[in-house]
Amino acid sequence: MPSPDPQDEARSGLLDRHIAFLEALRAAGLPVSLAEDLDAVAVLTALPWDDRAVVREGYAAAVVKRHAQRPTFDALFDLYFPPLVGNGADRLGADEAGPEDSDGDAAAGGPQDGDVPGARDNAEALRDFRERLEAAMTAGDEQQLARLAAEAVGRFGAMPGRGPGLSSWSAYTALQRVAPGEIVDRLVQGLLAEGRGDEEARRAAAQRVGGFTRRVEADARRRIGEEKGAEHVARTALRPSIDRLDFLQMRRTDLEQMRREIYPLARRLATRLTQEHHAQRRGPLDFRRTVRASVSTGGVPLTTHHKPKRPHRSELVVLCDVSGSVANFAQFTLLLVFALREQFTKVRAFTFIDHVHEVTHHFKPGADVVDVMADLAASASHAALWGRTNYGRAIEKFAEQHADAIGPRTSLLVLGDARSNYSDLALTTLAELAGQCRHAWWLNPEHRRHWDTGDSAASRYADVVPMVECRNLTQLSELVHDLL
């Protein structure tokens, strides 16, 4: 029996890895079609496989459609086509090999305590690592930061001897031990010495610390992927793309990325709406005129006649809960709605915690999104008198002070989690407001399974105003499209 051809086995392995990679992309929310699958294969057959950066860009050119999808693509690419194997000793050097060094002593539980020079993790090793990390961050040395991230996981993030099903590596443990955030002030001083302004230096320092944190998390995922398989990590440990990330789970870096995504999303939505409106220029069929015109053709209606299409645009009133973590959802929804304000005759926005405050004036044409977000955050304090969310009081105050905002051409949009601290809900007043409107919707950023738990009154409000789950940017864009 002839022995298998090594080249055929290699091709089969690459094909399996390619298919698994694309399936992981689809599971993460990237819409990769069969045609794009074949495009990726065609691109990769024309590229040199000895240059990983070129392979990454070739894949991205074939399957990534939007900038917001790129971080998810990069994270999955690093899982399925990792830059290092094992502890990456070929890049780190023998003195930085971590818990899996050539003799395996550290991984097997070698010396780890005390102030012995060369030990994997002790006070001296940690001090030396932080000095090298600070120097690399100050210099902006990306290659050295990549090596240090791998070393941080290998040296400080190893968790040997854990039970079945648990990972032997932890980015959280490594970051807690290294504490890169503690060197921010020294980084700022170094950047100020280079002649940078205070705000610029602090922003650059925060970006470099955040970049190093992401590198550590990526290396921990790589090591766990080697233990449990890339599919397991992609399914359980990978954060979704920014357009599928829950508003209530966002970190500061996610908020910054979301700000950059809002206006491109608004432009795409506006283009889509314009195309659909142009495709529906004709109004409903005018049966009488069509039959009358068919007399000239012997009763055969060769030409149809339609009634004039009436303008569909309406006024929009947005009532937003800006308390706690719900504030991010409300603010980004407001930004998206105002970016699409040309689709409405008029837009008015109100925020509340337990008292109502109008914020329409913050959304000026051409206003910078960062300034708008800052103004909204500042105005949130004006929306609270007692500091506890109270939907009933806010609804009553809105009906009392801003009744002129509601009319027969108005669409009312309520944003909030319907958690009112067990206070009065003002259901009757809300029903009266909804009855005066053309349409009314309630967008809830919580998962549906959390509705009616604790102080949530979601079902009771849903009986008055139709309530829909809106947890991420993808759901928000679809809801706003349907609303328009």
C-alpha positions in Angstrom: 0.0 0.0 0.0 1.6 3.3 -1.0 2.4 5.8 1.8 0.4 9.0 1.9 1.8 12.0 0.2 2.9 14.6 2.8 1.9 17.5 0.5 -1.6 16.0 0.1 -1.9 15.8 3.9 -0.7 19.4 4.2 -3.3 20.6 1.7 -6.0 18.6 3.4 -5.0 20.1 6.8 -5.0 23.7 5.4 -8.4 23.2 3.8 -9.9 21.9 7.0 -8.4 24.8 8.9 -9.8 27.2 6.2 -13.3 25.8 6.5 -13.2 25.9 10.3 -12.0 29.5 10.3 -14.8 30.6 8.0 -17.4 28.8 10.1 -16.1 30.5 13.2 -16.4 33.9 11.4 -20.0 33.2 10.5 -20.8 32.1 14.1 -19.3 35.4 15.3 -21.7 37.3 13.1 -19.6 38.1 10.0 -21.8 37.3 6.9 -19.3 35.3 4.8 -21.0 33.9 1.7 -20.0 30.9 -0.4 -18.8 33.3 -3.1 -16.5 35.0 -0.6 -15.3 31.6 0.6 -14.2 30.8 -3.0 -12.8 34.3 -3.3 -10.6 33.8 -0.2 -9.4 30.5 -1.7 -8.5 32.2 -5.0 -6.7 35.0 -3.2 -4.7 32.7 -1.0 -3.5 30.6 -3.9 -1.9 33.7 -5.3 -0.2 34.8 -2.0 3.0 33.5 -0.4 2.2 31.5 2.7 5.5 32.3 4.4 4.4 35.8 5.2 1.6 35.7 7.8 0.8 39.4 7.6 0.1 39.0 3.8 -2.1 36.0 4.4 -4.1 37.9 7.1 -4.7 40.9 4.7 -5.6 38.5 1.9 -8.2 36.8 4.0 -9.5 40.2 5.3 -9.8 41.6 1.8 -12.0 38.6 0.8 -14.3 38.3 3.8 -14.5 41.5 5.9 -17.1 44.0 4.7 -17.0 46.6 7.5 -14.4 48.2 9.6 -16.3 47.2 12.8 -15.9 43.5 11.9 -12.1 43.7 11.7 -11.3 43.2 15.5 -13.4 40.0 15.5 -11.7 38.8 12.3 -8.2 39.5 13.8 -9.0 37.7 17.0 -10.2 34.6 15.2 -7.3 34.7 12.7 -4.9 34.6 15.6 -6.7 31.6 17.0 -6.7 29.6 13.8 -3.4 30.8 12.4 -1.5 31.7 15.6 1.8 33.7 15.4 3.4 31.5 18.0 3.4 27.9 19.1 3.7 26.8 22.7 5.5 29.4 24.7 7.0 31.0 21.7 10.6 30.4 22.8 11.8 31.1 19.3 10.8 34.8 19.7 11.2 35.3 23.4 14.6 33.8 23.9 15.7 31.1 26.4 15.7 33.5 29.4 12.0 34.5 28.7 10.6 31.0 27.9 8.1 31.1 30.7 6.5 28.0 32.3 7.2 25.7 29.3 11.0 26.2 29.0 13.2 23.6 27.4 13.6 21.6 30.6 10.0 22.0 31.6 10.9 22.8 35.2 8.7 25.8 35.6 5.7 24.1 34.0 6.2 21.1 36.3 6.3 23.3 39.4 9.9 24.5 39.5 11.0 27.3 41.7 8.5 30.1 41.8 8.8 31.7 45.3 11.4 33.7 47.0 13.8 36.3 45.5 15.9 33.8 43.6 17.3 35.4 40.4 16.0 33.8 37.2 12.9 32.3 38.9 9.7 32.4 36.9 7.7 34.7 39.2 9.1 36.6 42.2 9.5 40.2 43.3 12.8 40.6 41.3 11.3 39.0 38.1 8.2 41.2 38.4 10.3 44.4 38.9 12.5 43.6 35.9 9.5 42.8 33.7 7.8 46.1 34.6 10.9 48.1 33.9 11.1 46.5 30.4 7.4 47.0 29.9 7.6 50.7 30.8 10.6 51.2 28.5 8.8 49.5 25.6 5.6 51.5 26.1 7.5 54.7 26.3 9.3 54.0 23.1 6.2 52.6 21.4 8.2 49.4 20.4 5.4 47.2 19.1 7.6 44.1 18.5 9.0 44.3 22.1 5.4 44.7 23.4 4.3 41.6 21.5 7.2 39.6 23.1 6.4 41.0 26.6 2.7 40.1 26.2 3.6 36.5 25.5 6.1 36.5 28.4 3.5 38.0 30.7 1.1 35.1 30.1 3.9 32.5 30.2 5.6 33.9 33.3 2.7 35.3 35.4 -0.5 33.8 33.9 0.2 30.1 34.2 -2.2 28.1 36.4 -0.9 24.5 36.4 -2.7 21.7 38.2 -6.2 23.0 37.6 -9.1 20.5 37.5 -10.5 18.9 34.3 -12.2 21.3 32.0 -10.4 24.4 33.4 -7.7 26.3 31.5 -4.1 26.4 32.5 -3.7 30.0 31.4 -5.3 33.2 32.6 -4.9 36.7 31.1 -6.7 38.1 34.2 -4.1 36.6 36.5 -1.2 37.9 34.4 -2.7 41.4 34.2 -3.4 41.5 37.9 0.2 40.5 38.6 1.8 42.9 36.1 -0.7 45.7 36.7 0.1 47.8 33.6 -2.3 50.5 34.7 0.0 51.4 37.6 2.7 52.7 35.2 0.4 55.1 33.4 1.5 58.1 35.4 5.2 57.4 34.6 4.3 56.9 31.0 2.6 60.3 30.9 5.7 61.9 32.5 7.9 60.3 29.8 5.6 61.5 27.0 5.4 65.0 28.5 9.2 65.1 28.4 9.0 64.5 24.7 7.1 67.7 24.3 3.5 66.4 24.1 0.6 68.1 25.7 -1.0 66.8 28.9 -4.2 65.6 27.3 -2.4 64.0 24.3 0.1 62.3 26.6 -2.6 60.8 28.8 -4.6 59.6 25.8 -1.5 58.0 24.3 -0.6 56.3 27.6 -4.1 54.9 27.9 -4.0 53.6 24.4 -0.7 51.9 24.9 -1.8 50.3 28.1 -5.0 49.2 26.4 -3.1 47.8 23.5 -0.8 45.8 25.8 -3.9 44.4 27.6 -5.4 43.2 24.4 -2.1 41.5 23.4 -2.1 39.7 26.7 -5.7 38.6 26.3 -4.9 37.4 22.7 -1.9 35.4 23.8 -3.9 33.7 26.6 -6.6 32.8 24.0 -3.9 31.3 21.8 -2.5 29.1 24.5 -6.0 28.0 25.6 -6.8 27.3 22.0 -3.8 24.9 21.8 -5.1 23.1 24.9 -8.8 22.9 24.1 -9.0 23.7 20.4 -9.7 26.9 18.6 -13.4 26.1 18.2 -13.8 26.0 22.0 -12.2 29.4 22.5 -14.1 30.9 19.6 -17.4 29.7 21.1 -16.8 30.6 24.7 -14.1 33.2 25.2 -14.2 35.5 22.2 -15.9 38.8 22.5 -18.5 39.5 19.8 -17.9 42.2 17.2 -18.8 45.7 18.2 -22.1 45.7 16.3 -23.1 42.5 18.2 -21.7 43.5 21.7 -24.4 44.1 24.3 -24.7 47.8 25.3 -24.8 46.8 29.0 -21.4 44.9 28.7 -19.3 47.5 27.0 -16.0 48.7 28.3 -14.4 52.1 27.8 -12.5 51.0 24.7 -15.8 49.6 23.3 -17.5 52.9 23.8 -14.8 54.7 21.9 -15.1 52.2 19.0 -18.9 52.6 19.1 -18.6 56.4 18.7 -16.6 55.9 15.5 -19.2 53.4 14.2 -22.4 55.4 14.8 -22.1 57.9 11.8 -21.0 55.3 9.2 -23.9 53.2 10.3 -26.3 56.2 10.0 -25.0 56.8 6.5 -25.6 53.2 5.5 -29.1 53.3 7.0 -29.9 56.6 5.2 -28.7 55.2 1.9 -30.8 52.0 2.4 -33.9 54.0 3.3 -33.5 56.3 0.3 -33.2 53.4 -2.1 -36.3 51.7 -0.6 -38.3 55.0 -0.7 -37.3 55.5 -4.4 -38.3 52.0 -5.2 -41.7 52.7 -3.7 -42.5 56.0 -5.3 -45.8 54.9 -6.6 -48.8 54.9 -4.3 -51.5 52.3 -4.1 -53.4 51.2 -7.2 -56.1 53.5 -8.3 -58.6 50.9 -9.5 -61.2 53.3 -10.9 -58.7 55.2 -13.1 -57.2 51.9 -14.3 -60.5 50.5 -15.3 -61.5 53.7 -17.0 -58.3 53.8 -19.0 -58.8 50.2 -20.1 -61.9 51.2 -22.2 -59.6 52.3 -25.0 -58.0 48.9 -25.2 -61.2 46.8 -25.1 -61.3 46.4 -21.4 -57.7 45.1 -21.1 -55.8 47.1 -18.4 -52.5 47.5 -20.2 -51.6 50.5 -18.1 -52.1 50.8 -14.4 -52.7 54.0 -12.6 -51.8 54.7 -9.0 -52.8 57.2 -6.4 -50.3 59.8 -5.4 -48.0 58.7 -2.6 -48.4 60.7 0.6 -45.4 61.8 2.6 -44.5 59.2 5.2 -42.3 61.3 7.4 -43.4 62.0 10.9 -42.3 63.8 14.0 -40.2 61.8 16.5 -40.1 62.2 20.3 -37.5 60.1 22.2 -37.8 59.6 26.0 -34.6 58.1 27.4 -33.6 56.6 30.7 -30.0 57.7 31.3 -29.4 56.1 34.7 -26.4 53.7 35.2 -25.3 51.4 32.5 -28.5 52.0 30.5 -27.1 55.5 29.7 -24.7 54.2 27.1 -27.6 52.5 25.2 -29.7 55.7 25.4 -26.9 58.0 24.3 -25.9 55.9 21.3 -29.6 55.5 20.2 -30.0 59.2 20.4 -26.9 59.7 18.3 -28.1 57.3 15.7 -31.6 58.9 15.6 -30.3 62.4 15.3 -27.8 61.3 12.6 -31.0 60.2 10.7 -33.0 63.3 11.6 -33.5 64.3 8.0 -35.8 61.3 7.7 -38.2 63.0 10.2 -40.1 66.3 10.1 -39.0 67.1 13.6 -37.0 65.3 16.4 -37.2 66.1 20.1 -35.3 64.2 22.8 -35.8 64.1 26.5 -33.7 62.3 29.2 -34.8 61.3 32.7 -33.8 59.4 35.8 -36.6 60.6 38.0 -37.1 64.0 36.4 -37.3 65.0 32.7 -34.8 67.2 30.9 -34.9 68.2 27.2 -31.6 67.6 25.3 -32.7 68.4 21.8 -30.4 71.5 21.6 -27.3 69.3 22.1 -27.7 67.8 18.6 -26.6 70.6 16.3 -25.8 69.9 12.6 -22.1 69.1 12.3 -21.6 68.7 16.0 -18.6 66.5 17.1 -19.8 63.2 18.5 -17.4 63.3 21.4 -18.7 66.8 22.4 -22.3 65.6 22.1 -21.6 62.6 24.3 -19.9 64.8 26.9 -22.8 67.2 26.9 -25.3 64.4 27.3 -23.3 62.9 30.2 -23.3 66.3 31.9 -27.0 66.9 31.3 -27.8 63.5 32.9 -27.4 65.2 36.3 -30.2 67.6 35.5 -32.5 64.7 34.9 -32.3 63.5 38.5 -33.6 65.1 41.6 -33.6 62.2 44.1 -31.0 60.1 42.3 -33.1 56.9 42.0 -34.8 55.8 38.7 -38.5 56.5 38.9 -40.3 55.9 35.6 -43.7 56.9 37.0 -42.5 60.3 38.2 -40.7 60.9 34.9 -43.7 60.0 32.8 -46.0 62.2 34.9 -43.5 65.1 34.6 -43.2 64.6 30.9 -47.0 64.7 30.4 -47.3 67.7 32.6 -44.4 69.9 31.2 -44.1 68.7 27.6 -47.5 67.7 26.5 -47.0 69.9 23.3 -44.4 67.4 22.1 -47.1 64.7 21.4 -49.6 64.9 18.6 -51.3 62.8 15.9 -48.2 62.9 13.6 -45.8 62.0 16.5 -43.9 58.7 16.9 -42.9 58.1 20.5 -39.8 56.1 21.3 -39.1 55.1 24.9 -35.6 53.8 25.8 -35.0 52.1 29.1 -34.8 48.8 31.0 -38.2 49.4 32.8 -36.6 49.1 36.2 -38.3 51.6 38.4 -37.2 50.7 42.0 -40.7 49.3 42.8 -42.2 52.8 42.5 -45.5 53.9 40.8 -45.4 53.2 37.1 -47.9 55.8 35.8 -49.4 53.2 33.4 -52.5 55.3 32.8 -50.6 58.4 31.9 -48.3 56.4 29.5 -51.4 54.9 27.9 -52.9 58.4 27.3 -49.6 59.6 25.7 -49.4 56.5 23.5 -53.1 57.0 22.5 -52.3 60.5 21.3 -49.4 59.4 19.1 -49.3 57.9 15.6 -47.0 55.1 16.8 -45.2 54.2 20.1 -42.4 51.8 20.8 -40.3 50.8 23.8 -36.7 49.6 23.3 -35.3 47.6 26.2 -31.5 46.9 26.2 -31.9 43.9 28.6 -32.1 40.3 27.4 -35.7 39.2 27.3 -35.0 36.5 29.9 -34.2 39.3 32.5 -37.5 41.0 32.0 -39.8 41.0 35.0 -36.9 40.0 37.4 -36.3 42.1 40.4 -37.8 45.5 40.0 -38.4 45.2 36.3 -41.9 46.1 35.2 -41.3 45.2 31.5 -44.4 43.1 30.9 -46.7 45.7 32.6 -45.2 48.5 30.4 -45.3 46.2 27.3 -49.1 45.9 27.8 -49.3 49.6 27.2 -46.5 50.2 24.6 -45.1 47.5 22.4 -41.7 46.5 23.9 -38.8 45.0 21.9 -35.4 43.7 22.9 -32.6 46.0 21.7 -29.2 44.8 23.1 -26.7 45.7 20.4 -26.0 47.9 17.4 -27.2 45.3 14.9 -30.6 45.1 16.6 -30.7 48.9 17.0 -30.1 49.6 13.3 -32.8 47.1 12.3 -35.3 48.6 14.7 -34.6 52.2 13.6 -34.9 51.0 9.9 -38.3 49.4 10.7 -39.3 52.5 12.6 -38.6 54.7 9.6 
